[in-house]
Amino acid sequence: MTVIKGLYAVSPEAEDSEQLLAKVSRVLDNGVAILQYRNKSANTVRRLRQASLLASLCKSRRVLFLINDDVTLARAVEADGVHLGKTDGSVADARAILGKNAIIGVSCYNDIALAEQAARDGASYIAFGAVYPSRTKPNAVAAPLSLFAEAKRLGLPSVAIGGITPDNAAEVVAAGASAIAVIGGLFDAPDPAAAARQMAALFD
């Protein structure tokens, strides 16, 4: 069984594929356990190229690679799995396309009932957030850290997302999160590699 634990990097939006690859490469070498490719662009050619490049990079670094929202893209680049939001289809449909061993993560926002449903549906992990105000999703609902202790009974890894930085990550891990998903707190840090090392060390 694949372990969902540690620093979970979420790629920043980027038009320049080579620049994106360079940014991600720097943090992957510094403790990232999981990378999610997140790009909301309608440019399917660019998204396929970027996802393919990142899939190869993650394979060479032995880092799990997931795709945000897009099951078809995940299959095309042979990603390890997909992360689903509320409107991205069912766990069952994603697993039928990606296979029984695929990692299927589900956004549960601030709702333990959604997490309970995801567990019944066979999700690989559940995600709660935003645990802190997020620049990436400023209108995201606030998810209390108490959710992570409450979710332990479900027997699934839980991922925290939203506003996590090297300054507050320890609090999230102490609350019981199995992994911390980070975008700005990693890629916008003055030294992304150092930020990655600091947050990854919380799981040692």
C-alpha positions as CSV (number, residue, x, y, z in Angstrom):
1,M,0.0,0.0,0.0
2,T,1.3,3.4,-1.0
3,V,2.1,5.7,2.0
4,I,0.7,9.2,1.9
5,K,2.9,11.1,4.3
6,G,5.2,14.1,4.4
7,L,5.7,17.2,2.3
8,Y,3.2,17.3,-0.6
9,A,4.1,20.0,-3.1
10,V,1.5,21.5,-5.4
11,S,3.0,23.0,-8.6
12,P,2.5,26.7,-9.3
13,E,0.8,27.9,-12.4
14,A,3.4,28.6,-15.2
15,E,3.3,29.2,-18.9
16,D,7.0,28.4,-19.3
17,S,7.4,24.7,-19.1
18,E,11.2,24.7,-18.7
19,Q,10.9,27.3,-15.9
20,L,8.3,25.2,-14.1
21,L,10.5,22.1,-14.4
22,A,13.5,24.0,-12.9
23,K,11.4,25.3,-10.0
24,V,10.0,21.9,-9.2
25,S,13.3,20.1,-9.5
26,R,14.8,22.4,-6.8
27,V,12.3,21.4,-4.2
28,L,12.0,17.7,-5.2
29,D,15.7,17.3,-4.2
30,N,14.9,18.6,-0.7
31,G,12.4,16.2,0.8
32,V,9.2,16.4,-1.2
33,A,7.3,13.1,-1.0
34,I,4.5,13.9,-3.3
35,L,4.0,16.3,-6.2
36,Q,0.6,17.4,-7.6
37,Y,0.4,19.0,-11.0
38,R,-2.2,21.8,-10.8
39,N,-2.9,23.9,-13.8
40,K,-6.3,25.4,-14.6
41,S,-5.3,26.6,-18.1
42,A,-7.5,25.6,-21.1
43,N,-4.3,25.0,-23.1
44,T,-4.4,21.2,-23.3
45,V,-1.2,20.9,-25.3
46,R,0.8,22.8,-22.7
47,R,-0.8,20.9,-19.8
48,L,0.1,17.6,-21.4
49,R,3.7,18.7,-22.0
50,Q,4.1,20.0,-18.5
51,A,2.5,16.9,-16.9
52,S,4.7,14.6,-19.0
53,L,7.8,16.5,-18.0
54,L,6.9,16.4,-14.3
55,A,5.9,12.8,-14.5
56,S,9.4,11.9,-15.7
57,L,11.0,14.1,-13.2
58,C,9.1,12.5,-10.3
59,K,9.8,9.0,-11.5
60,S,13.6,9.8,-11.6
61,R,13.4,11.1,-8.0
62,R,11.0,8.4,-6.7
63,V,8.4,11.0,-5.8
64,L,4.7,10.2,-6.1
65,F,3.1,12.2,-8.9
66,L,-0.6,13.1,-8.9
67,I,-2.7,15.2,-11.2
68,N,-5.3,17.8,-10.0
69,D,-8.8,17.2,-11.2
70,D,-8.1,15.6,-14.6
71,V,-8.4,11.8,-14.7
72,T,-7.8,11.7,-18.5
73,L,-4.5,13.6,-18.2
74,A,-3.4,11.4,-15.2
75,R,-3.9,8.3,-17.4
76,A,-2.2,9.9,-20.4
77,V,1.1,10.6,-18.4
78,E,0.9,7.4,-16.3
79,A,0.6,9.5,-13.1
80,D,0.4,7.6,-9.8
81,G,-3.1,9.0,-9.3
82,V,-5.4,12.0,-9.2
83,H,-6.8,14.5,-6.7
84,L,-10.6,15.1,-7.0
85,G,-12.6,18.2,-6.0
86,K,-16.3,18.3,-5.4
87,T,-17.1,18.5,-9.1
88,D,-14.4,16.3,-10.6
89,G,-16.3,13.0,-10.7
90,S,-16.4,10.0,-8.4
91,V,-13.7,7.9,-6.8
92,A,-15.2,4.8,-8.5
93,D,-15.0,6.3,-12.0
94,A,-11.4,7.5,-11.4
95,R,-10.4,4.1,-10.2
96,A,-12.0,2.4,-13.1
97,I,-9.9,4.5,-15.5
98,L,-6.7,4.6,-13.5
99,G,-6.7,1.1,-12.0
100,K,-7.1,-0.4,-8.6
101,N,-3.7,0.7,-7.4
102,A,-4.1,4.3,-8.3
103,I,-3.9,7.0,-5.6
104,I,-7.3,8.8,-5.4
105,G,-7.4,11.8,-3.1
106,V,-10.6,13.7,-2.3
107,S,-11.0,17.3,-1.2
108,C,-13.3,17.4,1.8
109,Y,-13.0,21.2,2.6
110,N,-14.1,21.6,6.2
111,D,-16.7,18.8,6.2
112,I,-16.2,15.5,8.1
113,A,-19.3,14.1,6.4
114,L,-17.5,14.4,3.0
115,A,-14.5,12.6,4.5
116,E,-16.7,9.8,5.7
117,Q,-18.3,9.5,2.3
118,A,-14.8,9.5,0.6
119,A,-13.7,6.7,3.0
120,R,-16.8,4.6,2.0
121,D,-16.1,5.3,-1.6
122,G,-12.6,3.9,-1.4
123,A,-10.5,7.1,-1.5
124,S,-6.8,6.7,-0.8
125,Y,-6.6,9.9,1.3
126,I,-8.8,12.9,2.3
127,A,-7.8,16.5,2.3
128,F,-9.0,19.4,4.5
129,G,-8.5,23.1,3.9
130,A,-8.0,25.9,3.9
131,V,-6.3,25.5,7.3
132,Y,-5.0,29.0,7.1
133,P,-5.9,31.9,4.8
134,S,-4.7,31.1,1.3
135,R,-3.4,33.4,-1.4
136,T,-4.0,30.7,-4.0
137,K,-7.6,30.3,-3.0
138,P,-8.6,33.5,-1.1
139,N,-12.3,32.5,-0.9
140,A,-11.7,28.9,0.3
141,V,-13.7,27.8,3.4
142,A,-11.8,27.7,6.7
143,A,-11.0,24.2,8.0
144,P,-10.2,23.9,11.7
145,L,-7.2,21.9,12.7
146,S,-9.4,19.8,15.0
147,L,-10.7,18.0,11.9
148,F,-7.4,16.0,11.7
149,A,-7.9,14.4,15.1
150,E,-11.6,13.8,14.3
151,A,-10.7,12.1,11.0
152,K,-8.3,9.6,12.6
153,R,-11.2,7.2,13.1
154,L,-11.7,6.9,9.3
155,G,-8.4,5.1,8.9
156,L,-7.2,7.2,6.0
157,P,-4.3,9.5,5.6
158,S,-5.3,13.2,5.9
159,V,-3.8,16.0,3.9
160,A,-3.8,19.6,5.1
161,I,-3.8,22.4,2.5
162,G,-4.2,26.2,2.5
163,G,-1.8,28.9,3.7
164,I,0.8,26.5,5.1
165,T,4.3,27.9,5.4
166,P,7.5,26.9,7.2
167,D,6.3,29.1,10.1
168,N,3.0,27.3,10.8
169,A,3.6,23.8,9.4
170,A,4.6,22.3,12.7
171,E,1.2,23.2,14.2
172,V,-0.6,21.4,11.3
173,V,1.6,18.3,11.7
174,A,1.0,18.3,15.5
175,A,-2.7,18.4,14.9
176,G,-2.5,15.1,13.1
177,A,-2.2,15.8,9.4
178,S,-0.4,12.9,7.6
179,A,0.8,15.3,4.9
180,I,1.0,19.0,4.2
181,A,0.1,20.3,0.8
182,V,2.0,23.5,0.0
183,I,2.1,25.9,-3.0
184,G,3.0,29.5,-2.2
185,G,4.7,28.7,1.1
186,L,7.1,26.6,-0.9
187,F,7.5,28.1,-4.3
188,D,7.2,31.7,-3.2
189,A,9.6,31.3,-0.3
190,P,12.9,33.3,-0.5
191,D,14.7,30.0,-0.6
192,P,12.3,27.2,-1.8
193,A,14.9,24.4,-1.2
194,A,15.4,25.5,2.4
195,A,11.6,25.8,2.9
196,A,11.2,22.3,1.6
197,R,13.9,20.9,3.9
198,Q,12.4,22.6,6.9
199,M,8.9,21.3,6.3
200,A,10.0,17.8,5.2
201,A,12.0,17.5,8.5
202,L,8.8,17.7,10.5
203,F,8.0,14.2,9.4
204,D,11.4,12.6,10.2
